[in-house]
Amino acid sequence: MRVVLDTNVLLVSIARKSIYRPIFDALLEGRFELVISNEILSEYVEIIGQRANPIVASNIAEMLLSLKNLHKVDVYFEWRLIEGDEDDNKYVDAAVTGGVDCIVSNDAHFKVL
């Protein structure tokens, strides 16, 4: 299964004691394929850097980029399907480009999809 993880989902799944940790563990175990774009990776690094620190953010980014089940896509077309928070469209664009099965998010703006 190919998925795009919204930053909020990745962030809450990293902590070992998080109830969402099974998502991160499944990613590390290769049980699903993660699709990202440069824009998504940049946001991951920015937000994790703010919540933890830049070193942790850099380590997470390097780890993600080393995964065999990571697919980095180049987005050439913007669908602009989410009007409530246009910044969320980067996930939709990567999802369409990467042929994903689902976008995992707990952001209400994605309900329009």
N, C-alpha and C positions, 0 to 999 in steps of 0.2 A: 504494500500500500504506500502510495506517495502522499505526503502531507506538507502543508505549510503551517508553521507554528507562529502565531502572533507573539510579539515580544512579551506580553503580559503572561502568557502561558509558559514560555521558556523560563522566564524569570522566577515564577513561583514553583517550577518543577526542579530547580537546581538544588535547593537545600535538602540535605539528607533526611530531615525529619518532616518534610512537607508531605501533606496528603496527596500532592500532585507529583511526587517523586517518581512514581511508576512510569510517567511519560518520559522523563529524562533517562531513566534506566532502560526503557524500551528502545530509545534512540541509540544509546551506547551499545546495546546488545544487537543492533541491526534489525530489529523487528519491524521497522518501517523505514522508508526512505524520506529524508528531509530535503525539501526544495527551498532554496534561498536565492536571493539576488544580492548584488552589491549593496543596494539600498537597505535591504532587510538586515544584512550583516552589520552595516554601519549603525543601524538603530539598536541592534542587540548590544554592540560594544558601548554605545553611548549610554543606554539605560542601565546596563549592568555596571558600568563604570560609575554612574551616579549612585546606584543603590549599594554597591560594594566598594570597589576601587578600580582604578585603571589597570592594575596588574591582573586582578581577577578577570576583568573583562577581556584583556588580551589573551590570557590563558584559555578562557572559554572559546574565544574566536579561533585560536590555533587548534584547539581540540576538535571543534566542529569541522574545520577545513581539512583535518586529517582523516575524518570518517569516510569509510568506503561507501556508506549509504547516504552521503551528502551529494546533492546535485545542485550545482550553481548554474543559474540561468541568466542569460542576458535578455532583458526586457526591451523590446523595440516598439511596443504599442501600449498606450495607456487606455484602459477601458473606462475609467471614471464611473464605476458603478455605485460607489459609496459617496453620497453627497453630504452626510452628516459629519464626517471627519475625513476629508480628502486625503489625509496622510495614510489612512488605512488602505487606500487603493493599491499601494505597493504590494500588499499581500495578495490581492486579487489578481493583479497583473502577473506576478510570479506564478500563481496557481494556474492561470490559463496557459502561460508559456510553458510551464513544467508538466502540464497534464496531470495535475494532482487529483486525488480522490476526495480530499477534504481540506478545509482550512480549520485549524483548531484555535478557537478564541473564546473568551468570555466577554467580549466587547459587544454591546448591544447594537453598535453600528452595522455589524455584519448580518443582522437579521434581515436586512433588505435583500440579501442574496437568496 
